[in-house]
Amino acid sequence: MRRLFLLMAFASVIVLAASKARAWDRGRVQTFAVLPPGSSGPEGLEVDSSGQVYVTTFGFTAGGEAAPPGQLFVFNERGRLLRQLGIAGSSAHLLGLRFHPITGALLVIDFGSQKVLDVNPSTGASSVFMTLPALPHPDINMMAGLNDVTFDRAGNVYISDSFQGVVWKTGQSGGEAAVWVDDELLRTKGVPPFGANGLRFNHDETALFVANTGNNTVVRVPITGGSPGAPAIFVNGVHGADGMIIDEHDNLWLAANQADEIVVLDPTGRAIAKLGDFDGVTDRGMPIHLLFPASLRFSGRSLLVTNLSLDLRLFNPVLFPTDDSQWAAQVSRYTIVKLPARIPPISGSPDDDEGGDD
């Protein structure tokens, strides 16, 4: 009996320790929505004030490149498809999208056409919101790679450029953008071949954080009086740092597209949670949990994530094979997933921080 009691006590200690050490939480990822058959991989993601979810597609499937126009999907808060729209005048290749916090305009990045569109979310009609001047780095011999969009409190618009290593800026009315930050830390020679990607200001707007996907870094740009200072590495090691949001505590939530996880960093750069993982592909061709997660948004108490599920060999089969390439090649139905928007406690820590709205 005494031996049985000791075994039970030991088991209780193990369970208790396991329940505390939940900050690296690989479970509790559920499918929120499945895109219709024939759709390409979902990339951009936005949630409006009523809880409706907006998703743009990158224009690539396991079979190759999709035809234009780019597609916008709108789901209700439970993941039911409300409408699918072709965005007028767009290429097939769309990336980030957000509602402007002052004007209410839905801004969509047309990666393929190197411009930003103002899109009617009910009809798909569009007009050009932002264009680019001559590229700052013609020696790079590469088109601009407009990727993600964010805003400051005054309503100015900031766009990351993954190929030129630039953050572009324009006023709330759009027009021709100007270079706001131009730095080698925002460019990459890594894989995936995207530099500056997700970007967000902290709440007091003393810093802009920019994910560099190919370098596996997050770059911090200090801001004084609205002007940027010299960028510096904030953290290394976020494998495929892609989309980014910042919660009410200034924690950074990052989609790590090559690690198939969500990484949460506190304001000092310390990792305080890693959420989700990859668990194969179903016989219906759907990724299980996370596969090349690209964008993320808070929606109530949930975190929504687009599964881009991109096989990088489509762009260069010699240079870009990854350990997920063969899995991505099996995907034929693309998904958005959800998980709790909560930072689990770390073992030995009394803290239990909550995520908040972006």
C-alpha positions in Angstrom: 0.0 0.0 0.0 2.8 2.4 0.9 4.5 1.7 -2.5 1.2 2.4 -4.3 0.8 5.6 -2.4 4.4 6.7 -3.3 3.8 5.8 -7.0 0.5 7.9 -7.0 2.3 10.8 -5.3 5.1 10.7 -7.9 2.6 10.6 -10.7 0.8 13.6 -9.3 4.0 15.5 -9.2 4.6 14.7 -12.9 1.1 15.7 -13.9 1.4 19.0 -11.9 4.7 19.8 -13.5 3.3 19.1 -16.9 0.3 21.2 -16.3 2.5 24.1 -15.3 5.0 23.8 -18.2 2.4 24.7 -20.8 4.0 27.8 -22.4 5.3 25.6 -25.2 1.7 24.4 -26.0 1.6 22.3 -29.1 -2.1 21.3 -29.0 -5.5 23.0 -29.1 -5.3 24.0 -32.7 -8.6 23.7 -34.5 -9.8 24.2 -38.1 -11.7 27.5 -38.3 -12.5 27.4 -42.0 -11.7 25.6 -45.2 -11.4 27.5 -48.5 -13.5 26.2 -51.4 -12.0 23.6 -53.8 -9.7 25.1 -56.3 -8.6 28.0 -54.1 -5.0 28.9 -53.7 -3.2 29.2 -50.4 -4.5 31.9 -47.9 -2.0 34.5 -46.9 -3.5 37.9 -45.7 -5.9 38.0 -42.8 -8.1 40.6 -41.2 -11.0 40.7 -38.7 -13.5 43.6 -38.6 -15.3 45.0 -35.6 -18.3 42.7 -36.0 -16.0 39.6 -36.1 -16.2 38.9 -39.8 -12.9 37.5 -41.2 -11.3 38.5 -44.4 -8.7 36.4 -46.2 -6.7 37.0 -49.4 -4.9 34.3 -51.3 -1.3 34.3 -52.5 -2.1 32.7 -55.9 -0.1 29.5 -55.7 -1.3 25.9 -55.2 0.6 22.7 -55.1 0.0 22.5 -58.9 1.4 25.9 -59.6 0.3 29.5 -60.2 -3.3 30.6 -60.2 -4.9 32.9 -62.7 -5.9 36.5 -61.8 -7.8 38.2 -60.4 -6.7 37.8 -56.7 -9.4 36.3 -54.4 -10.9 37.7 -51.2 -12.9 35.4 -49.0 -15.2 36.7 -46.2 -16.3 34.4 -43.4 -18.5 35.0 -40.4 -17.2 34.7 -36.8 -17.9 30.9 -36.9 -16.0 30.2 -40.1 -19.0 30.0 -42.5 -18.1 31.4 -45.9 -20.3 34.5 -46.6 -18.8 35.4 -50.0 -15.9 35.0 -52.4 -14.9 38.0 -54.5 -12.4 38.5 -57.3 -10.7 41.8 -56.7 -11.1 43.9 -59.8 -7.8 44.9 -61.6 -5.6 42.8 -59.3 -3.0 40.2 -60.0 -3.4 36.7 -58.6 -0.9 37.4 -55.9 -2.3 39.2 -52.8 -0.6 39.5 -49.4 -1.4 41.7 -46.4 -4.7 43.5 -45.8 -6.1 45.8 -43.1 -8.9 48.2 -42.5 -7.7 51.7 -42.2 -8.3 52.8 -38.5 -9.5 56.3 -39.5 -11.0 56.1 -43.0 -12.3 52.5 -42.8 -10.9 51.7 -46.2 -9.9 48.0 -46.8 -6.3 48.2 -48.0 -5.1 45.1 -49.9 -1.5 44.6 -51.0 -1.2 43.4 -54.6 2.2 41.8 -54.5 2.1 40.8 -58.1 1.4 44.4 -59.3 3.5 46.2 -56.7 0.8 48.4 -55.5 -1.8 48.8 -52.7 -5.5 48.7 -53.5 -8.5 50.2 -51.8 -11.1 47.4 -52.1 -14.8 47.4 -51.6 -15.3 44.3 -49.3 -18.9 43.8 -50.5 -18.3 43.9 -54.3 -14.6 43.4 -55.0 -14.4 46.7 -56.8 -11.0 48.4 -56.3 -9.0 51.5 -56.9 -5.3 52.2 -56.6 -4.5 53.5 -53.1 -0.7 53.6 -53.2 2.0 53.4 -55.9 5.8 53.3 -55.7 8.4 55.8 -57.1 11.6 54.5 -58.7 13.0 51.7 -56.7 15.8 52.8 -54.2 18.0 49.8 -55.1 18.0 49.2 -58.9 21.3 47.3 -58.5 19.4 44.6 -56.7 17.7 43.9 -60.0 14.5 42.7 -58.4 11.0 44.1 -58.3 9.5 45.5 -55.1 8.0 42.9 -52.8 5.2 44.7 -51.0 4.1 42.5 -48.1 2.4 43.8 -45.0 0.7 47.0 -43.9 0.4 48.9 -40.6 -0.6 52.4 -39.4 0.4 55.0 -36.8 -2.1 56.9 -34.6 -2.2 59.7 -37.2 -3.4 57.3 -39.9 -0.2 57.2 -41.9 0.3 54.0 -43.8 3.5 51.9 -43.6 4.2 49.0 -46.0 7.1 46.5 -45.8 9.0 45.6 -48.9 10.5 42.2 -48.7 12.8 42.4 -51.7 14.1 46.0 -51.5 14.5 46.0 -47.8 12.4 49.1 -47.3 9.5 50.3 -45.2 7.4 52.7 -47.4 5.2 55.4 -46.0 2.3 57.4 -47.3 -0.4 59.6 -45.7 -3.9 58.3 -44.9 -5.1 59.3 -48.4 -2.4 57.3 -50.2 -0.7 58.3 -53.4 3.0 57.8 -54.2 4.9 56.4 -51.3 8.2 57.6 -49.9 11.0 55.6 -48.3 10.8 55.8 -44.5 13.4 53.1 -43.6 16.0 51.6 -45.9 18.4 49.2 -44.3 20.4 46.1 -45.0 18.9 44.4 -41.9 15.6 44.4 -43.8 17.0 42.5 -46.8 17.9 38.8 -47.0 19.8 36.2 -48.9 18.1 33.4 -46.9 15.2 31.0 -47.5 12.4 31.9 -47.9 13.8 34.8 -50.0 11.7 37.4 -48.2 13.3 40.1 -46.0 11.0 42.7 -44.4 7.6 41.1 -43.7 5.2 41.6 -40.8 5.5 45.0 -39.1 3.8 46.7 -36.1 4.4 49.6 -33.8 4.5 49.2 -30.1 1.7 51.1 -28.3 3.6 54.3 -27.4 5.1 54.3 -31.0 8.7 54.5 -29.8 9.6 51.5 -31.9 8.6 49.7 -35.1 9.2 46.0 -35.2 9.8 44.3 -38.5 10.1 40.5 -39.1 12.8 39.4 -41.5 11.7 36.1 -42.8 14.8 34.8 -44.6 17.1 36.0 -41.8 15.0 34.5 -39.0 15.1 37.8 -37.2 13.0 40.6 -35.8 14.4 44.1 -36.3 13.6 47.0 -34.0 13.5 50.5 -35.5 13.6 53.2 -32.7 11.4 56.2 -33.3 11.9 59.7 -31.9 9.5 62.5 -32.7 8.0 60.4 -35.5 11.3 59.9 -37.2 13.1 56.5 -37.5 16.5 55.8 -36.1 19.0 53.1 -36.9 17.5 49.6 -37.1 19.0 46.9 -34.9 18.4 43.2 -34.4 15.8 42.7 -31.6 16.0 38.9 -31.7 17.4 36.1 -33.8 16.1 32.6 -34.2 12.4 32.9 -35.1 12.5 30.4 -38.0 10.7 32.0 -40.9 9.4 35.1 -39.0 6.3 36.1 -41.1 3.1 37.8 -39.9 3.2 39.8 -36.6 0.7 41.3 -34.2 1.3 43.1 -30.9 -1.1 42.6 -27.9 -2.1 45.1 -25.2 1.0 44.2 -23.1 3.3 44.9 -26.1 4.1 41.2 -26.5 4.9 40.3 -30.1 3.0 37.3 -31.6 4.8 36.0 -34.7 4.0 33.3 -37.3 7.1 31.2 -37.7 6.4 29.8 -41.2 9.4 27.4 -41.3 8.8 26.1 -37.8 5.0 25.7 -38.1 4.4 27.5 -34.8 3.4 30.8 -33.3 6.2 32.4 -31.2 5.3 35.0 -28.5 8.0 37.4 -27.4 7.7 39.8 -24.4 8.8 43.4 -24.8 12.4 42.5 -24.0 12.6 39.8 -26.7 12.3 36.8 -24.3 10.3 33.9 -25.7 7.3 33.4 -23.4 5.3 30.9 -25.5 5.4 28.7 -28.6 2.1 27.6 -29.7 0.9 25.0 -32.3 2.8 22.6 -34.5 2.4 20.5 -37.7 0.8 17.0 -37.5 0.5 15.8 -41.1 -1.9 16.1 -44.0 -5.3 14.4 -44.0 -6.5 12.1 -46.8 -8.6 15.0 -48.0 -5.5 17.1 -48.6 -5.9 19.4 -45.6 -3.0 20.3 -43.3 -3.4 19.3 -39.7 -2.8 22.2 -37.3 -0.1 24.5 -38.7 1.7 24.3 -42.1 3.6 27.4 -43.2 1.6 29.8 -41.1 1.6 33.3 -42.6 -0.7 35.8 -40.9 -2.5 36.0 -37.6 -5.2 38.1 -35.9 -6.9 38.1 -32.6 -10.7 37.4 -32.8 -12.3 37.6 -29.3 -10.6 35.0 -27.2 -9.2 33.2 -30.2 -6.1 33.6 -32.4 -6.8 33.0 -36.1 -3.9 31.9 -38.4 -3.8 31.4 -42.2 -2.1 28.2 -43.3 -0.3 29.2 -46.5 1.0 25.6 -46.9 3.4 26.8 -49.6 5.9 24.5 -51.4 8.8 26.8 -52.0 10.1 24.5 -54.7 7.6 26.1 -57.0 9.9 29.1 -57.2 13.2 27.2 -57.4 13.4 23.4 -57.0 17.2 23.5 -56.6 17.6 26.3 -54.0 14.4 26.2 -52.1 13.5 22.7 -50.9 12.5 22.7 -47.2 11.7 20.0 -44.7 8.0 20.9 -45.3 8.1 21.0 -49.1 6.9 17.4 -49.6 4.1 17.9 -47.1 3.0 21.1 -48.8 2.9 19.4 -52.1 0.2 17.1 -50.7 -2.1 20.0 -49.8 -5.2 20.5 -52.0 -7.6 22.2 -49.6 -6.3 25.2 -47.7 -7.3 26.2 -44.2 -7.5 28.9 -41.6 -7.1 27.6 -38.0 -7.8 28.9 -34.6 -6.2 28.4 -31.1 -6.7 30.1 -27.8 -5.4 33.7 -27.7 -3.8 33.0 -24.3 -0.2 32.9 -23.1 0.0 29.8 -20.9 2.0 30.1 -17.7 5.6 29.0 -17.7 6.6 26.5 -15.0 7.7 28.3 -11.9 6.1 31.6 -12.9 2.9 32.9 -11.4 2.1 35.0 -14.4 -0.7 34.1 -16.7 -0.9 36.9 -19.3 -3.8 37.2 -21.7 -3.5 38.1 -25.4 -5.6 41.1 -26.5 -6.9 42.7 -29.6 -4.4 43.9 -32.1 
